[in-house]
Amino acid sequence: MQGMKVKALAAGISLLMSGAAYAADVPAGVTLAEKQEIVWSLGGEVPTLDPTMTTDDSSSKVISDLFDGLVSEDKEGNIIPALASHWDISADGKTVTFHLRDGLQWSNGEPLTAHDVEYSFKRNADPASAAPYSWYLGTANIVNAVDITDGKKDKETLGVKALDDNTVQFSLTQPTPYFVKMLSHPSTFPVYRKAVEKYGDNWINPDHIVSSGAYTLTNWVVNERIDLVRNPAYWNDAKTVINKAAYLAIENQTAEYNRYRTGEIDITATFPLEQYKHIKQERPDELLTMPSLATYYYLFNLDKKPFDDVRVRKALAYAIDRDVVTQFILGQGQIPAYGVTPPAVAGFDAPELPWASLSQKERNQKAQELLKEAGYSKDNPLKFELVYNTNESHKKLALAMLSMWKQSLPVEVDLANQEWKTFLQKLAQKDFSLARYAWVGDYNEASTFLSYFESKGMNYSRWANQAYDKAMADALAAKSDKERNHFYQEAERIFAEDMPAIPVYFYTKTVIKSPKVGGYSTTNASANRYTRDLYIMK
């Protein structure tokens, strides 16, 4: 970990960051604007501002400005201390103890303690909370997490305990080398118990919310905007520069770009694909393309016919020409995806997959054979609905999929779009047949992509494969990175054989950023960009 001192102790390992953990580092010679305010576009409306309930990138963006975790990321994506100043890992790797910074406060001035951390993790695990990311605690191998989320044990048995006001200890079922990385995800951030218990779901309203991050919530107009103001109680407020942040909910990419051009938006969420060449020529220094930890899928619901048949799933996967998708439809450096894990993931070497080595003509022929074997023909075409969230890029890609499938296969496809919040609810309720989907890595390690498809994972496809689960368990128990990568490769092969989802491409992240905004990272492969790291230049 960059900038970290590692000190061996009898009890295990202690990690401590020297100097300030993070800040808006303004280079010498830069003159700051008098007005330090920024406007982000979020794309669509955020479903929630409750850390425990978040699953999507838009919500996580705002939540990461409002709340802090035990750890965070620097501008390069390295894990750094946040609410915790340092942590100890036991010799057997099964106990991780975090030591909170002195004097931590909630935005209302009350002390933020290890008891808040314990409460928040137990709230996440509690089935009564219906937290959509409760599975994540089981993937992190916290003691009793799986049994609690399955309703077999009480939440109080979760392996998270406040030893005193400043110390919280995690007990793991087995050593988990990426455990600390996992705690940078917003679903693990502490929440303010009194507000949650007094106001229920409404505790995140501007009049009730109490937060721990660099900013506090002042305004939230659904489907329009969210406004934040700097939090003077934040532990690192002295190193924060931006005073106000606003987030606009704009689903139409052309409208988003037009509002950027008029100066209403400082950083876009995306841009209109059809204007890429024009924007690149007109604003070469403002159009930023970066590596990304994200995979674009079409996700099957295996509980619904015809997608309980692996031949049908493979046929649709094979008949997509990914070179056309990445080079001509998208064209910003995206990479064709035949597996789950993006090449930007640190330390991962993808296996050779037989279907990836075929020519597109060969894949199309194989797709035709599979669909014929499954009983489909011109007289009995495959019929299904493809649903995607409202977005011009997703619509354009869905139309391309429809065209590719119809060119080589006997299919009839209905396209349906839904507003983002409704779309997420449909996925959670398994109320779909085939759905556009994407997975953005929660941390920089292959397990964040592969564990999604474990039986205990989030897994909206309802896929369960014992061999896949075993490969992931073996990876966790591996004694070396090389051995762990071997089992990750095995998991990728099993996925390709059963195809519970169609990998389409690996993302790059492209935004348009105003030249006056400084401190924005173009190298961090994760999605995290924090307002606290930014500043406005004169």
N, C-alpha and C positions, 0 to 999 in steps of 0.2 A: 504494500500500500504506500503510495507516494507520500513522502513527508512524515512517515510514522516511525517511531522508535519501537523496537521490539525487545522486550526484556524478559528473560527466562526467570521463572519463579518456581519454587518447590511445588506449588499448587497447580502450575500449568504455565499459561502465557498471559501477560498483561500488555495491553495495547494503549498507547497514549499519544495523542497528537501534540506536537510542539507548535506553539504559536496559535493565532486565531484560526478557527476551523474553516470559516468561509466569510467572504465579505465582497462588497462591490469594490474591487481593486481598480482605482482610477489611475491610469498611467501618468507619469510626470509629464507636464506640458499640456495636458488636456484641460480645457476650460469648461466647467460645468454650467449648464443653463440655470437661470434663476428658478425656473419652474420645473420641478422634478416630478413629472406626471407621465404615465404611459398608458396606452390603450392597446389591448390584445384583441384579436378575433379568436373565438373559440370554435367556429364552424356552426355548431348547433347548440341548443339549450343543454345545460348540465342537468342530469337527472337528480343529483343530490350534492350537498356540501357536508354530509356526515362522513367522516373518514371511515368508519366501520362499514358503511353501506356502499362505498364506491367500488366500481368495477371498470370504469371507462377513463380514457385519456383526458377528456375535457374536464370532467369533475376533478380528476387527480391534479390537473394543472392549477386550478383555483385552490383546492384543499392544501396543496403544498405551499401556497403563499399564506394561508390562514393558520396552518398547524405545522408543528415540527415533530419529528420522530426521534427515537434514541440515536439514530445515525442518519446521515444524509449523503449527498454526492457533491463533489466539487465540480468545476467546469469541465474536467476531463473524464468525469464519470467514476472517479475513485471514491470509495467509501470513506467518510470522515465523521468524526464525532459531531453530534448536534445537542439534544437534551442531555445525553450522556457525555461526560468528559473523557471517559476511558472504560475499558472492560477487561475482564479476566476470563480466560478459557482454561478449564481444568485439564489435568494431564490426560485424562481419558476422553476428552473432547465432548463430554455429555452434560457439562454444567457451564453455563455462560452467565457471568455476573456483570451487570452494568452499574456504573457509579455516576449518578446524576450530578450536573453542575450545581454549585452552591447558589442559592438565591433565586432559583427558577420561579417564575410567576405566570399565572394565567393573565389574560388581558384585563381582567377586573381587579388585578392586584393580589389575588389570593395565591398562596404557595402552590406550586405544581410539584407533586411528590411521587415517589415510587409506588405509592398506593393507587394513584391515578393510572399508572401504567398497568398494574395488576388488574384493576377494575375493567379497563378498556379491553384487554385481551380476553378476559372472561366474558365480557359482553359480546365480543365477536364470536366466541365459541358457543355461546348459549343458543340452543335451537329456538328459543322464544324470540330471539332478536331477528331471526331469519336473515342473518348477514350473508350476502352472496359470496363473500370471500372467506367464509369460515373454513372451507376446505384447505385454504392456504396454510393454516396453522398445523394441520395434519401433514402437509407436504414439508413443513419446516421441522417435523418430528418432535414437536412439543409433547411432553408426556400427557397422555389421556385425551389429546385433542380430537382424535378420530372418534373415540367412544363417546365423548361429550356431544359432538356435532351429530352423531347417530342416535342420541337420546339414551345411551346405555349407562352414562355416568353423569354425576352432578358437575356443573361448571366449576364448583369450588375445588375440584380435584385437578384442575388444569395445572400443568407444570410451570406456573409463573407465580412468583411470590415476592412481595416487598419485605425485605429483611429489616429495613428501617426506612425513614423518610427519603433517604438519598441512595438506596441500594435495592435493585431488583434482580432476582435470580431466575434464570430459565433452566429447567431440567428437560433434557432431550432423551428420547428413547435410544438414540445412537449418535455417534459423531456425525455432524452435518457441516461439511467444510464451507458451504456457502450460507450458513445460517445468518451471520451478521449482515451479509448483503441483502437478505430477504427483508430485513427490518427497515429498509429505505422505502418500502412500499407504503402508500398512504393508509391502507387498511389497518396497519399496525400502529398508527399514530394515536397517542392518548387523547381522550375526550373528557370534557368537564362533567363529572357525574351529577352534580346538583342540577344543572340545566337539563340534562337528559331525563332525569327522574321527575323533574317538575313539569316539563313541557312536552315530553314524549317526542313524537316526530317533528313537532314544531320548534324544537330547541335550536335548529339551525336558522331560524328567521332572524333578521337583523336586530330585532328588539330583544332577542333572548340569547343569541349565540355568545359563547365565551371561547376564545381561541388561544393558541400558544405560539403562533408563528410570527413572522415579521409584519403581518398586516391583520386588521380587523375588518369585519363586514359592516358596511354602512347602508347598503341598498341592494335589493335584488328584485328586479322586475322580470318575471318569467317570460322567456322567449324574446327578451330585449337586451338587458344589461345587468351586470353585477359590478358594484363599486366597493373598493377597499381603501383603507387609509392606514398609514404607518402605525404600528403598535409600539408605544413607548415602553411597555412592560416586557418587550421581547429581549431575551438575554443578549443578543448581538445587535441591538438597535443602533449602537454607536457606529457600527460599520455599514449600516444601511443608508442608501442615498435616495432612492425613489420614495416620494412621499405619498403618492396616490396611484392606484392602478384600477383600470376599468376593463371589463371583459364584455365583448359584444357577441350576441348569439345571431350569427348570420349563416344560414344554410346555403344560400345562393352564392356561388363562387364569383360570378361576374359582379354581383352587387358588392361583395366583399372587396374585390379588387378596385372597383370604382370608389369606394369609401377610403381605401388606402391612398388612391391617387389624389383625393381631395384633402388628405392630411388628417382624416378622422381616425384612422387606424395606424398604429406604429409598426405592428408585426401581424401578419396574416396567419391564419391556420393552414391555408393551402393557397391555391390559385386556379384559374380556369385553364384546363389542359390545352384547349384549342388556341390559347393565346401564349403558350409557352415560348415559342420562338420570338414572337414580338416583344414579350416582356424581357427576355434575355438580351435582345438587341437594344431595347430602350433603357433598361435598368440593370446592366450587367453586374454592378457592384451591390445591388439590393436584392437580387434573386440568389438565395443561398441554398445549395444542395449539400446535404450532410449524410454520413452513414447512419443507419438506423437498425435498431433491434426490433424488427417487426416483420410478420409474415401475413400475406393476404390469402384468404381461403374462400372456398365455398363449403359450408359445413352441412353434412347430412344428419338427418334425424333417423337413426337406425331403428327406432321404434315404429316407423311408418313405412308402409309399402310405397314404392317399390325398393326403397333404399335399405331394406333388410337383406338385400341380395348383393353380395360383394361384386358379382359380375356387372351389375348395373352401375355401381359406384366407380369401378375401374374404367368402364367404358366412357363415362362422362369425363373422368380425369384425363384419360389418354387422348381424347378428341380435341383438347384445347392446345392451340399452337402458342406456346408461351413466348416464343421469339417475336411473333407478331404483337402480342400484348406489350412486351417490354420495349421493343424498338420503335413501333409505329403508333400504338394507341397511347402509351405513357411517355416513353422517350426521355426520361430524366435519369438514366443510369440504373433503373430497377433491374433486378437479376431474376431470371426464370427460376421458379421453385419447383423441385420435385420431391423435397423432403420438408421437414418441420423447422429445422434450426437454421437461422440466417448465418452467412459467412462472417458477419461482423462480430459474432459472439466469440469472446476471448477463449483461446485454447481448444476450440472445437474443429475437428477434421471430419468433413462429411464422408460417408461411405459411398462406394460406387453402387448405384441402384440400376438394375437391368433395364427398367422401362425408361430411365433417363438417357440411356445410351442409344436408344432407337431413333431413327429418323422420324419426322412427323408423319410421313407417309406410312411407315411401319406401325406407328402408334394408332393412326386412324384405322388401318386394316385390323389391328388387334381389337380395337373398340367395336368395330362392326361385328367381328366374330363373337365377342363376349355378349353383346346385346342380342344377337341371334340365338345364342345358347340359352339366354334368359327368357326367350319366348317372344321377343318383340320384332315387328316387321312393319312394312308400309301399311299393311292391313290391320295391324295391331300396334300402333305406335306407343312409345313410352310417353306418358303424360305426367307432368308435375308442375308445381309452382316454385319459382325462384323469388325470394323476398330480399329486399335490400333497404337500407335506411336512406332517407331522402338526401340525395347528393348527386350533382351532375356527373361527377367522375364515376360513381358507382353505377349510375344509370347507363353511362356510355359503355362501361365494361360489361355490364349485364347484357346489353344489346349485342356486343361482340361475341359473348359466350353463346347466346342464342343462335347467332349466325353460324358460328363454327360447328355447333352441334347439328344444326339442320343440314349443313353441307355434307356431312358424312354419316349421319345417323337418322333413323326413323323416330323423331321426337316431336312432341307438341308441348311448348313451354309457355306458361303464363308468368308475366313479370308483375311484381307488386312492390310498391315502395311504402315505407312507413316512417313517421317522425321518430327521431332517435330514441326518445324515452320509451315510446310504445314498442319500438323494435327490440330494445333490451328486455322489456317485460315479456315479449313473445318468446325470445330465446330462453329466458329463465324458466318459463312455463312449458318449454318444449313444444310450443304451438307453431311449428313450421315443418316443412318437408326438406327444402334446401334453402340455405340462407347465406348471404354474403357475410363474411366474418373476417376479423383480423385479430392477431394477438401481438401485443406490444410487450416486450420482455419486462418483467418486474425487477430484474437484476441481471447483471451481465455474466450469465453462465447458462450452459445448454439446458440444464434442468428446468429453467423457467418456461421453456417452450415444450419440452417433452413431458413434463409432469402434468400439464394440462390434460393430456389424453389418458392419464392413469385412471383406473376405476374410481379412485378416491379424489380425482382432480375435479376441476370445474366442469369440463367435459359435457357441454350442451348436446353433443352427439349421442350420448348414452352408450358409448362404445366401452366394452370391457373385454380385455384380452389378458389372460393369465401370463402368457409368455412375455408380453410387453411389460406388465407390472413387475415380473421377475427381473427383467433386464434393468429396469430402473432401480429396483432394490439392490441388485448387484453393483450398479454404478455408485450408489450411495456408500456401499460398504468397501469400495475399491481402495487399495492401499496407495495408489499413485494416480496422477493425472492421466498418464498413458493408459492405465487399466480402466479408469473411469470412462475415458473417451471410447474405448473398445465396446463397453456396454451401451453407451449412448448410440454408437453406430448400429448395434444390434437392435435397439429400440426403433431406430429409423427404418431398418429393413422390415421389421414386423409391421410397422405402420404402413409402409408401401404395399405390403402384401394384402392388407385388409382394407386400406383406404377409407377410414372413417370421415375424412375430409379431403377436399381437393386443394393441395397447395398450388397457388397460381404464380405469385412472385414475392420476392423479398424487397421490402421497401427501401427507398431512400427518403430522407426528410427534406422537403423543399418548402421554403417560406419566402415571403418578401418582407424585408426589414428596412425601416427608415435609417438613413446614414447617421442620424443624430443619436441613435440608440447604441450605447457602448456596453461592453461586457458580455455580449451574447456569444455563447460557445458554438463553434462550427465543427468541433471535433468529438464531442460527447455522443456516442452511439445510442445512448438511452434517450428517452423522450423528455427527460427532466431539464427544464429551463426555468430558473427561479427569478422572480422579480427582484429579490434582495441582492442578486448578483449584478444587476444592471444599473445604468446611469444615463442621463440625458446630457448630451454635449451641446454647447452653445453654437 
